[in-house]
Amino acid sequence: PPKHADKAFGSRCLTVLSEIINNRLYKEIREGQKLTYWVSFGLSYLDTQDFSIVSIRMSPLADRVEEAIGAVKRTLRNIVEGEITEEEFNQAVSPMIAQCESN
């Protein structure tokens, strides 16, 4: 396959992973533990470079900042260690599939 096909595949995989992380952070830190008013994960995949930019932004409750940071770290560690459910994967890819089908 052409080299750009590999980059497109990599970009799609990172988009899915980004959506999984964003959903998990929101579910666990905002909805579950109620540590923040909002939380978001962002990934800028620079296909012309050999790196990407990752950002995590949140608005934690003033008296629970350290707890919120710890919860973010634990959530990311769980994902890195392979804890992604089939439901999380399907929830992340469903909007992408729907968008492809509508085009």
Steps between C-alpha positions, in 0.01 A plus 500: 500500500610861450684664788219755551259211564709398803491857630124521449454172689720625784307823514168315520631276778614802699163666444323194643739485796452871562122458507529204739721702735274804484189290572670316786631816665156659482322193630738427787622842611204724423202271530630227732725676750362852448850649527468756223249719322639381165792298367624447147777317321645632177741350251655682209643240266763663285540265207776716353705466819617216718300611803156593624375746756288374787304725734275433796296791623265510793333731744532317833320596816731732695537270798554185289772599251757241611234229513389588145857489370550160664177372345613614154833320545329179616253511212777544243708225663206259477459577131874460432491163678235384257177551683274599210165328479323398183217735599743795525646412161156475339390827657810671357471364146121522457498873414783447250317215330179702486688791344657274235163346419335840459763622252 
